Each structure stands twice: as structure tokens, then as C-alpha cells.
Amino acid sequence: MTPTNMFCYPATFENDPKTGTVLVGFPDIPFCHSVGSDEAEALLNAVDALITAFESFEERREPIPAPSASEPGKPVVSFDYPT
């Protein structure tokens, strides 16, 4: 079995009044964004977006940015990733 590490990245969740969707961004990985029809779907899609970003860093042989410290009460997206 491949060992994994738990990663926790601070995230921003923003409601888009035009479309009614929830937009997700990551300050530590500026090119990584996601969207969902509601907060639950946005969270699921955010994990997929982070995994895709990690794969992109690995393909380019670039270091994966470390997550910044999370602020109390602010959202964090957590997931396991193979190491």
C-alpha cells in the first residue's frame, strides 16, 4: 500500500450571485480553483482540484507549496495524498 500524508490547505469560499454557484480558491496555490452548485459540491470539487494541482507540480518536478497556517474559523480543505 502506498503511504499517504494528510494535507490541509486554507481555502476561500465565495458565493457567485450571478450563477448561484460557490467558488473555491486557495491562497497558497493561486492557479487552483473549483466551483460547485452548493458548498458541499464545491468542497468535493476542491479536493479534486488540489489533487490535480499536486499532480501538475509533480509532472513539472516543482515543489508542492506548503500550506499556510489556517486562521480560526476560516475554511480548510483536507485530503490524503500519496507521498
Residue, then its C-alpha position, 0 to 999 in steps of 0.5 A: m500500500t502506498p503511504t499517504n500524508m494528510f494535507c490541509y490547505p486554507a481555502t476561500f469560499e465565495n458565493d457567485p450571485k450571478t450563477g448561484t454557484v460557490l467558488v473555491g480558491f486557495p491562497d497558497i496555490p493561486f492557479c487552483h480553483s473549483v466551483g460547485s452548485d452548493e458548498a458541499e459540491a464545491l468542497l468535493n470539487a476542491v479536493d479534486a482540484l488540489i489533487t490535480a494541482f499536486e499532480s501538475f507540480e509533480e509532472r513539472r518536478e516543482p515543489i508542492p507549496a506548503p500550506s499556510a497556517s489556517e486562521p480560526g474559523k476560516p475554511v480548510v480543505s483536507f485530503d490524503y495524498p500519496t507521498 
